[in-house]
């Protein structure tokens, strides 16, 4: 894009590589929606400007669900730069849909007043008011690149007015702390708060992996669906050579001149080979190493294990 290519042409070039899913983060709001109209691939919004970050909101809700019985009586306060936060907007939409009460808190220069009516939330510029009766407080990262915009006097002043400290945790014994990360320690949260037992920030990170895996699994088209849409499930011209070369390697045959032509798609979609444990070798799918057995005792070379070693042709094909 920086070289003059349009976003649409970039997406079409990526799609020509036979991808099924495009994960897009873009500074312009609406970019994922635009690509969804231009391509046949599934478009996942990984953040578009200050508009939305859907998977972040989903993983935040998943993390909350592990600590609360219901969202109906849940009070959540989101504190920080609301104006420029796509995380805040997506969380407001998710939480209000589930029935939670949301309070937005931040400096007046970072708090859009129209959000109170437009998104059915409460707004305040006082941290104590936001934490009063709050069950979960979510601090947002102060984007240091906006420090020159004059939205707040200094990071020290921001921390004094809106930073959550250990004293806040003492005054609110049931308060849970969240943060989408990365955390600016000493600005949004003190060290004691980040490392406190009631901080569930790392749970957000853990749940983020599982949640995004689930989203990919649910939205990625199955092979039969791709075929019905005219997609080729195997790269043309290379599939026959790929299968032949792969079979030679799995049998332990010496690699031919064409073995290096095993394409990346076939290698990555092939199931890891597993050998019968009754034989001389037990090749592990994770380690790909030669096991102890009669082959080592007798000094007999085990070609199957050698063929699956990371430095063998198989390993080279997997890293093309």
LUMKE-93337 format. One record per residue (C-alpha): x, y, z; residue number from 1; chain; residue in one letter. Coordinates in Angstrom, 1 decimal, always signed. Example, Ala and Ser with C-alpha at 12.3 -4.5 7.8 and 13.67 -1.06 7.14 Angstrom:
BEGIN
+--------+--------+--------+-----+---+---+
|      X |      Y |      Z |   k | c | r |
+--------+--------+--------+-----+---+---+
|  +12.3 |   -4.5 |   +7.8 |   1 | A | A |
|  +13.7 |   -1.1 |   +7.1 |   2 | A | S |
+--------+--------+--------+-----+---+---+
This chain:
BEGIN
+--------+--------+--------+-----+---+---+
|      X |      Y |      Z |   k | c | r |
+--------+--------+--------+-----+---+---+
|   +0.0 |   +0.0 |   +0.0 |   1 | A | X |
|   +2.8 |   +2.4 |   +0.8 |   2 | A | X |
|   +4.2 |   +1.8 |   -2.7 |   3 | A | X |
|   +1.1 |   +3.1 |   -4.3 |   4 | A | X |
|   -1.0 |   -0.1 |   -4.6 |   5 | A | X |
|   -4.6 |   +0.3 |   -3.5 |   6 | A | X |
|   -6.0 |   -1.7 |   -0.6 |   7 | A | X |
|   -8.3 |   -3.5 |   -3.0 |   8 | A | X |
|   -5.5 |   -4.6 |   -5.3 |   9 | A | X |
|   -3.4 |   -5.7 |   -2.3 |  10 | A | X |
|   -6.3 |   -7.9 |   -1.0 |  11 | A | X |
|   -6.8 |   -9.4 |   -4.5 |  12 | A | X |
|   -3.1 |  -10.3 |   -4.8 |  13 | A | X |
|   -3.2 |  -11.9 |   -1.4 |  14 | A | X |
|   -6.4 |  -13.8 |   -2.3 |  15 | A | X |
|   -4.7 |  -15.0 |   -5.5 |  16 | A | X |
|   -2.4 |  -17.0 |   -3.2 |  17 | A | X |
|   -5.6 |  -19.1 |   -2.4 |  18 | A | X |
|   -6.0 |  -17.9 |   +1.2 |  19 | A | X |
|   -9.3 |  -18.5 |   +2.9 |  20 | A | X |
|   -9.1 |  -15.9 |   +5.7 |  21 | A | X |
|   -7.6 |  -12.4 |   +5.7 |  22 | A | X |
|   -6.9 |  -10.9 |   +9.1 |  23 | A | X |
|   -6.8 |   -7.1 |   +8.7 |  24 | A | X |
|   -5.7 |   -4.3 |  +10.9 |  25 | A | X |
|   -5.9 |   -0.9 |   +9.3 |  26 | A | X |
|   -5.8 |   +2.7 |  +10.5 |  27 | A | X |
|   -9.0 |   +3.6 |   +8.5 |  28 | A | X |
|  -12.4 |   +2.8 |  +10.0 |  29 | A | X |
|  -14.5 |   +0.6 |   +7.7 |  30 | A | X |
|  -11.5 |   -1.0 |   +5.9 |  31 | A | X |
|  -12.5 |   -4.6 |   +6.7 |  32 | A | X |
|  -16.1 |   -3.9 |   +5.6 |  33 | A | X |
|  -14.7 |   -2.5 |   +2.3 |  34 | A | X |
|  -12.6 |   -5.6 |   +1.7 |  35 | A | X |
|  -15.5 |   -7.9 |   +2.5 |  36 | A | X |
|  -17.3 |   -6.4 |   -0.5 |  37 | A | X |
|  -14.3 |   -6.8 |   -2.8 |  38 | A | X |
|  -13.1 |  -10.3 |   -2.1 |  39 | A | X |
|  -14.5 |  -13.8 |   -1.6 |  40 | A | X |
|  -12.2 |  -14.5 |   +1.4 |  41 | A | X |
|  -13.4 |  -14.3 |   +5.0 |  42 | A | X |
|  -12.3 |  -10.9 |   +6.5 |  43 | A | X |
|  -11.5 |  -10.8 |  +10.2 |  44 | A | X |
|  -11.3 |   -7.3 |  +11.7 |  45 | A | X |
|   -8.2 |   -7.1 |  +13.9 |  46 | A | X |
|   -8.8 |   -3.4 |  +14.5 |  47 | A | X |
|   -9.8 |   -0.6 |  +12.2 |  48 | A | X |
|   -8.8 |   +2.8 |  +13.4 |  49 | A | X |
|  -10.8 |   +4.0 |  +16.4 |  50 | A | X |
|  -13.8 |   +2.1 |  +15.2 |  51 | A | X |
|  -13.8 |   -1.5 |  +16.5 |  52 | A | X |
|  -11.7 |   -4.4 |  +17.7 |  53 | A | X |
|  -14.3 |   -7.3 |  +17.9 |  54 | A | X |
|  -12.0 |  -10.2 |  +19.0 |  55 | A | X |
|  -10.6 |   -8.1 |  +21.8 |  56 | A | X |
|  -14.1 |   -7.5 |  +23.1 |  57 | A | X |
|  -14.9 |  -11.2 |  +22.8 |  58 | A | X |
|  -11.9 |  -12.3 |  +24.8 |  59 | A | X |
|  -12.6 |   -9.6 |  +27.4 |  60 | A | X |
|  -16.1 |  -10.9 |  +27.8 |  61 | A | X |
|  -14.8 |  -14.5 |  +28.0 |  62 | A | X |
|  -12.4 |  -13.5 |  +30.7 |  63 | A | X |
|  -15.1 |  -11.7 |  +32.7 |  64 | A | X |
|  -17.4 |  -14.7 |  +32.4 |  65 | A | X |
|  -14.9 |  -16.9 |  +34.3 |  66 | A | X |
|  -15.2 |  -14.6 |  +37.3 |  67 | A | X |
|  -18.9 |  -13.6 |  +37.3 |  68 | A | X |
|  -22.2 |  -15.5 |  +37.4 |  69 | A | X |
|  -24.1 |  -13.1 |  +35.2 |  70 | A | X |
|  -23.7 |  -10.0 |  +33.2 |  71 | A | X |
|  -27.1 |   -8.7 |  +34.1 |  72 | A | X |
|  -26.0 |   -7.0 |  +37.4 |  73 | A | X |
|  -22.4 |   -6.4 |  +36.3 |  74 | A | X |
|  -20.9 |   -2.9 |  +36.6 |  75 | A | X |
|  -17.9 |   -2.4 |  +34.3 |  76 | A | X |
|  -15.9 |   +0.9 |  +34.2 |  77 | A | X |
|  -13.6 |   +1.6 |  +31.2 |  78 | A | X |
|  -11.0 |   +4.2 |  +32.1 |  79 | A | X |
|   -8.7 |   +6.1 |  +29.7 |  80 | A | X |
|   -8.5 |   +7.5 |  +26.2 |  81 | A | X |
|  -12.1 |   +6.7 |  +25.2 |  82 | A | X |
|  -12.1 |   +8.9 |  +22.1 |  83 | A | X |
|   -9.3 |   +7.0 |  +20.3 |  84 | A | X |
|  -10.1 |   +3.6 |  +21.6 |  85 | A | X |
|  -11.6 |   +0.9 |  +19.4 |  86 | A | X |
|  -11.4 |   -1.5 |  +22.4 |  87 | A | X |
|  -13.7 |   +0.7 |  +24.4 |  88 | A | X |
|  -16.3 |   +0.9 |  +21.6 |  89 | A | X |
|  -16.3 |   -2.9 |  +21.0 |  90 | A | X |
|  -16.5 |   -3.6 |  +24.7 |  91 | A | X |
|  -19.4 |   -1.2 |  +25.2 |  92 | A | X |
|  -21.3 |   -2.9 |  +22.4 |  93 | A | X |
|  -20.6 |   -6.4 |  +23.7 |  94 | A | X |
|  -21.3 |   -5.6 |  +27.4 |  95 | A | X |
|  -24.5 |   -3.6 |  +26.9 |  96 | A | X |
|  -25.8 |   -6.4 |  +24.6 |  97 | A | X |
|  -25.2 |   -8.9 |  +27.4 |  98 | A | X |
|  -27.0 |   -6.6 |  +29.9 |  99 | A | X |
|  -24.0 |   -5.1 |  +31.8 | 100 | A | X |
|  -23.9 |   -1.5 |  +33.0 | 101 | A | X |
|  -20.9 |   +0.4 |  +31.6 | 102 | A | X |
|  -19.3 |   +3.6 |  +32.8 | 103 | A | X |
|  -16.7 |   +5.5 |  +30.7 | 104 | A | X |
|  -14.2 |   +7.6 |  +32.5 | 105 | A | X |
|  -11.4 |   +9.8 |  +31.3 | 106 | A | X |
|  -10.2 |  +13.4 |  +30.8 | 107 | A | X |
|  -12.8 |  +15.6 |  +29.1 | 108 | A | X |
|  -10.5 |  +15.9 |  +26.1 | 109 | A | X |
|  -10.6 |  +12.1 |  +25.7 | 110 | A | X |
|  -14.3 |  +11.5 |  +26.5 | 111 | A | X |
|  -16.9 |  +11.9 |  +23.7 | 112 | A | X |
|  -20.0 |  +13.3 |  +25.4 | 113 | A | X |
|  -22.3 |  +12.0 |  +22.7 | 114 | A | X |
|  -21.4 |   +8.4 |  +23.7 | 115 | A | X |
|  -23.6 |   +8.6 |  +26.8 | 116 | A | X |
|  -26.8 |   +8.9 |  +24.7 | 117 | A | X |
|  -25.6 |   +7.0 |  +21.6 | 118 | A | X |
|  -24.3 |   +3.9 |  +23.4 | 119 | A | X |
|  -26.4 |   +3.8 |  +26.6 | 120 | A | X |
|  -23.5 |   +4.3 |  +29.0 | 121 | A | X |
|  -22.7 |   +6.6 |  +31.9 | 122 | A | X |
|  -19.8 |   +9.0 |  +31.6 | 123 | A | X |
|  -17.7 |  +10.7 |  +34.3 | 124 | A | X |
|  -14.4 |  +12.6 |  +34.6 | 125 | A | X |
|  -13.8 |  +11.4 |  +38.2 | 126 | A | X |
|  -12.1 |   +8.1 |  +38.8 | 127 | A | X |
|  -13.6 |   +7.7 |  +42.3 | 128 | A | X |
|  -17.1 |   +8.0 |  +40.8 | 129 | A | X |
|  -16.2 |   +5.4 |  +38.1 | 130 | A | X |
|  -15.0 |   +2.9 |  +40.7 | 131 | A | X |
|  -17.9 |   +3.4 |  +43.1 | 132 | A | X |
|  -19.9 |   +0.2 |  +42.9 | 133 | A | X |
|  -17.7 |   -1.1 |  +40.1 | 134 | A | X |
|  -17.1 |   -4.9 |  +39.7 | 135 | A | X |
|  -14.5 |   -4.8 |  +37.0 | 136 | A | X |
|  -12.3 |   -1.8 |  +36.0 | 137 | A | X |
|  -10.7 |   -1.9 |  +32.6 | 138 | A | X |
|   -7.8 |   +0.6 |  +32.1 | 139 | A | X |
|   -6.9 |   +1.6 |  +28.6 | 140 | A | X |
|   -3.4 |   +2.2 |  +27.3 | 141 | A | X |
|   -2.5 |   +5.9 |  +27.0 | 142 | A | X |
|   -1.1 |   +6.2 |  +23.5 | 143 | A | X |
|   +2.1 |   +8.0 |  +24.1 | 144 | A | X |
|   +2.2 |   +9.2 |  +20.5 | 145 | A | X |
|   -0.7 |  +11.4 |  +21.3 | 146 | A | X |
|   +1.2 |  +13.1 |  +24.1 | 147 | A | X |
|   +2.2 |  +16.0 |  +21.8 | 148 | A | X |
|   -1.5 |  +16.6 |  +20.9 | 149 | A | X |
|   -2.1 |  +18.4 |  +24.2 | 150 | A | X |
|   -4.9 |  +16.2 |  +25.3 | 151 | A | X |
|   -3.5 |  +16.1 |  +28.9 | 152 | A | X |
|   -0.8 |  +18.1 |  +30.6 | 153 | A | X |
|   +1.6 |  +15.2 |  +31.3 | 154 | A | X |
|   +1.7 |  +11.5 |  +32.0 | 155 | A | X |
|   +2.4 |  +12.3 |  +35.7 | 156 | A | X |
|   -0.8 |  +14.4 |  +35.8 | 157 | A | X |
|   -2.8 |  +11.7 |  +34.1 | 158 | A | X |
|   -1.6 |   +9.1 |  +36.6 | 159 | A | X |
|   -2.5 |  +11.4 |  +39.5 | 160 | A | X |
|   -6.1 |  +11.9 |  +38.2 | 161 | A | X |
|   -6.9 |   +8.5 |  +36.5 | 162 | A | X |
|   -4.2 |   +6.0 |  +37.5 | 163 | A | X |
|   -5.4 |   +3.0 |  +39.5 | 164 | A | X |
|   -3.3 |   +2.4 |  +42.6 | 165 | A | X |
|   -3.1 |   -0.1 |  +45.4 | 166 | A | X |
|   -5.1 |   +2.3 |  +47.6 | 167 | A | X |
|   -8.0 |   +1.9 |  +45.1 | 168 | A | X |
|   -7.8 |   -1.9 |  +45.6 | 169 | A | X |
|   -7.9 |   -1.5 |  +49.4 | 170 | A | X |
|  -11.0 |   +0.7 |  +49.2 | 171 | A | X |
|  -12.7 |   -1.7 |  +46.7 | 172 | A | X |
|  -12.0 |   -5.2 |  +48.0 | 173 | A | X |
|  -13.9 |   -7.0 |  +45.3 | 174 | A | X |
|  -12.6 |   -5.0 |  +42.3 | 175 | A | X |
|  -11.1 |   -6.9 |  +39.4 | 176 | A | X |
|   -8.5 |   -5.2 |  +37.1 | 177 | A | X |
|   -8.3 |   -5.7 |  +33.4 | 178 | A | X |
|   -6.2 |   -4.0 |  +30.6 | 179 | A | X |
|   -6.0 |   -4.8 |  +26.9 | 180 | A | X |
|   -2.2 |   -4.3 |  +27.0 | 181 | A | X |
|   +0.5 |   -3.4 |  +26.7 | 182 | A | X |
|   +0.4 |   -1.7 |  +30.1 | 183 | A | X |
|   +2.3 |   +1.5 |  +30.8 | 184 | A | X |
|   +3.3 |   +0.8 |  +34.4 | 185 | A | X |
|   +3.1 |   +3.9 |  +36.6 | 186 | A | X |
|   +0.7 |   +5.6 |  +34.3 | 187 | A | X |
|   -2.6 |   +3.6 |  +33.9 | 188 | A | X |
|   -1.8 |   +1.2 |  +36.7 | 189 | A | X |
|   +0.9 |   +1.0 |  +39.4 | 190 | A | X |
|   +3.2 |   -2.0 |  +39.6 | 191 | A | X |
|   +1.3 |   -3.2 |  +42.7 | 192 | A | X |
|   -2.0 |   -3.2 |  +40.7 | 193 | A | X |
|   -0.6 |   -5.0 |  +37.7 | 194 | A | X |
|   +0.9 |   -7.8 |  +39.8 | 195 | A | X |
|   -2.0 |   -8.0 |  +42.2 | 196 | A | X |
|   -3.9 |  -11.3 |  +42.6 | 197 | A | X |
|   -7.1 |   -9.5 |  +41.5 | 198 | A | X |
|   -5.5 |   -8.4 |  +38.2 | 199 | A | X |
|   -6.7 |  -10.8 |  +35.5 | 200 | A | X |
|   -4.7 |   -9.2 |  +32.7 | 201 | A | X |
|   -2.7 |  -12.4 |  +31.9 | 202 | A | X |
|   -6.0 |  -14.3 |  +31.8 | 203 | A | X |
|   -7.0 |  -12.0 |  +29.0 | 204 | A | X |
|   -3.8 |  -12.9 |  +27.1 | 205 | A | X |
|   -4.4 |  -16.6 |  +27.6 | 206 | A | X |
|   -8.1 |  -16.4 |  +26.5 | 207 | A | X |
|   -7.1 |  -14.3 |  +23.5 | 208 | A | X |
|   -5.3 |  -17.3 |  +21.9 | 209 | A | X |
|   -8.2 |  -19.7 |  +22.4 | 210 | A | X |
|  -10.8 |  -17.2 |  +21.4 | 211 | A | X |
|   -9.0 |  -16.2 |  +18.1 | 212 | A | X |
|   -8.4 |  -19.9 |  +17.3 | 213 | A | X |
|  -12.2 |  -20.5 |  +17.8 | 214 | A | X |
|  -13.0 |  -17.5 |  +15.5 | 215 | A | X |
|  -10.8 |  -18.9 |  +12.8 | 216 | A | X |
|  -12.2 |  -22.4 |  +13.2 | 217 | A | X |
|  -15.8 |  -21.1 |  +13.0 | 218 | A | X |
|  -15.4 |  -18.7 |  +10.1 | 219 | A | X |
|  -12.8 |  -20.4 |   +7.9 | 220 | A | X |
|  -14.6 |  -22.1 |   +5.0 | 221 | A | X |
|  -14.3 |  -25.9 |   +4.9 | 222 | A | X |
|  -12.7 |  -27.5 |   +1.9 | 223 | A | X |
|  -16.0 |  -28.6 |   +0.4 | 224 | A | X |
|  -17.3 |  -25.0 |   +0.7 | 225 | A | X |
|  -14.2 |  -23.7 |   -1.0 | 226 | A | X |
|  -14.6 |  -26.1 |   -3.8 | 227 | A | X |
|  -18.3 |  -25.1 |   -4.3 | 228 | A | X |
|  -17.1 |  -21.5 |   -4.6 | 229 | A | X |
|  -14.7 |  -22.5 |   -7.4 | 230 | A | X |
|  -11.6 |  -22.5 |   -5.2 | 231 | A | X |
|   -8.9 |  -24.9 |   -6.0 | 232 | A | X |
|   -8.0 |  -26.8 |   -2.8 | 233 | A | X |
|   -4.6 |  -27.8 |   -4.2 | 234 | A | X |
|   -2.2 |  -25.6 |   -6.1 | 235 | A | X |
|   -2.4 |  -26.4 |   -9.9 | 236 | A | X |
|   +0.4 |  -28.2 |  -11.7 | 237 | A | X |
|   +2.3 |  -28.9 |   -8.6 | 238 | A | X |
|   -0.1 |  -31.3 |   -6.8 | 239 | A | X |
|   +1.0 |  -34.5 |   -8.6 | 240 | A | X |
|   +4.7 |  -33.8 |   -8.1 | 241 | A | X |
|   +4.1 |  -32.8 |   -4.5 | 242 | A | X |
|   +2.3 |  -36.0 |   -3.6 | 243 | A | X |
|   +4.9 |  -38.1 |   -5.4 | 244 | A | X |
|   +7.8 |  -36.4 |   -3.7 | 245 | A | X |
|   +6.1 |  -36.5 |   -0.3 | 246 | A | X |
|   +5.5 |  -40.3 |   -0.6 | 247 | A | X |
|   +9.2 |  -40.9 |   -1.4 | 248 | A | X |
|  +10.3 |  -39.0 |   +1.6 | 249 | A | X |
|   +7.9 |  -40.8 |   +4.0 | 250 | A | X |
|   +9.1 |  -44.1 |   +2.6 | 251 | A | X |
|  +12.6 |  -43.1 |   +3.4 | 252 | A | X |
|  +13.7 |  -43.2 |   -0.3 | 253 | A | X |
|  +16.6 |  -41.0 |   -1.3 | 254 | A | X |
|  +15.4 |  -37.6 |   -2.3 | 255 | A | X |
|  +15.1 |  -37.0 |   -6.1 | 256 | A | X |
|  +16.0 |  -33.8 |   -8.0 | 257 | A | X |
|  +12.4 |  -32.8 |   -7.7 | 258 | A | X |
|  +12.0 |  -33.4 |   -3.9 | 259 | A | X |
|  +12.5 |  -29.7 |   -3.2 | 260 | A | X |
|   +9.4 |  -28.9 |   -5.2 | 261 | A | X |
|   +7.0 |  -30.0 |   -2.5 | 262 | A | X |
|   +5.0 |  -26.9 |   -2.1 | 263 | A | X |
|   +4.2 |  -25.2 |   +1.2 | 264 | A | X |
|   +0.5 |  -25.8 |   +1.1 | 265 | A | X |
|   +0.8 |  -29.6 |   +0.7 | 266 | A | X |
|   +3.4 |  -29.9 |   +3.4 | 267 | A | X |
|   +1.5 |  -27.8 |   +5.9 | 268 | A | X |
|   -1.8 |  -29.6 |   +5.4 | 269 | A | X |
|   -0.3 |  -33.1 |   +5.5 | 270 | A | X |
|   -0.8 |  -34.9 |   +8.7 | 271 | A | X |
|   +2.4 |  -35.5 |  +10.7 | 272 | A | X |
|   +3.5 |  -39.1 |  +10.1 | 273 | A | X |
|   +3.4 |  -41.6 |  +13.0 | 274 | A | X |
|   +5.2 |  -44.9 |  +12.9 | 275 | A | X |
|   +4.2 |  -48.1 |  +14.6 | 276 | A | X |
|   +5.9 |  -48.4 |  +18.0 | 277 | A | X |
|   +6.5 |  -52.1 |  +17.5 | 278 | A | X |
|   +9.2 |  -51.1 |  +14.9 | 279 | A | X |
|  +12.7 |  -49.9 |  +15.4 | 280 | A | X |
|  +11.7 |  -46.3 |  +15.7 | 281 | A | X |
|   +9.0 |  -44.2 |  +17.4 | 282 | A | X |
|   +9.0 |  -40.9 |  +15.6 | 283 | A | X |
|   +7.3 |  -38.2 |  +17.7 | 284 | A | X |
|   +5.2 |  -35.7 |  +15.9 | 285 | A | X |
|   +6.5 |  -32.9 |  +18.1 | 286 | A | X |
|  +10.1 |  -33.7 |  +18.4 | 287 | A | X |
|  +10.7 |  -35.5 |  +15.1 | 288 | A | X |
|  +13.6 |  -37.4 |  +16.6 | 289 | A | X |
|  +14.9 |  -41.0 |  +16.4 | 290 | A | X |
|  +13.9 |  -43.1 |  +19.3 | 291 | A | X |
|  +15.8 |  -45.8 |  +21.1 | 292 | A | X |
|  +15.5 |  -49.3 |  +19.7 | 293 | A | X |
|  +17.1 |  -52.2 |  +17.8 | 294 | A | X |
|  +18.1 |  -49.9 |  +15.0 | 295 | A | X |
|  +20.5 |  -48.0 |  +17.2 | 296 | A | X |
|  +21.8 |  -51.1 |  +19.0 | 297 | A | X |
|  +22.7 |  -52.8 |  +15.7 | 298 | A | X |
|  +23.9 |  -49.7 |  +14.0 | 299 | A | X |
|  +21.4 |  -50.1 |  +11.2 | 300 | A | X |
|  +20.4 |  -46.8 |   +9.6 | 301 | A | X |
|  +16.8 |  -45.9 |  +10.0 | 302 | A | X |
|  +16.0 |  -44.0 |   +6.9 | 303 | A | X |
|  +12.5 |  -43.2 |   +8.0 | 304 | A | X |
|  +13.7 |  -41.3 |  +11.0 | 305 | A | X |
|  +16.4 |  -39.6 |   +9.0 | 306 | A | X |
|  +13.9 |  -38.5 |   +6.5 | 307 | A | X |
|  +11.8 |  -36.8 |   +9.2 | 308 | A | X |
|  +14.7 |  -35.1 |  +10.9 | 309 | A | X |
|  +14.3 |  -31.3 |  +10.8 | 310 | A | X |
|  +17.5 |  -31.0 |   +8.8 | 311 | A | X |
|  +16.3 |  -33.5 |   +6.2 | 312 | A | X |
|  +14.3 |  -32.7 |   +3.0 | 313 | A | X |
|  +11.1 |  -33.0 |   +5.0 | 314 | A | X |
|  +12.3 |  -30.3 |   +7.3 | 315 | A | X |
|  +13.3 |  -28.1 |   +4.4 | 316 | A | X |
|   +9.9 |  -28.5 |   +2.8 | 317 | A | X |
|   +8.1 |  -27.5 |   +6.0 | 318 | A | X |
|  +10.1 |  -24.3 |   +6.2 | 319 | A | X |
|   +9.8 |  -23.1 |   +2.6 | 320 | A | X |
+--------+--------+--------+-----+---+---+
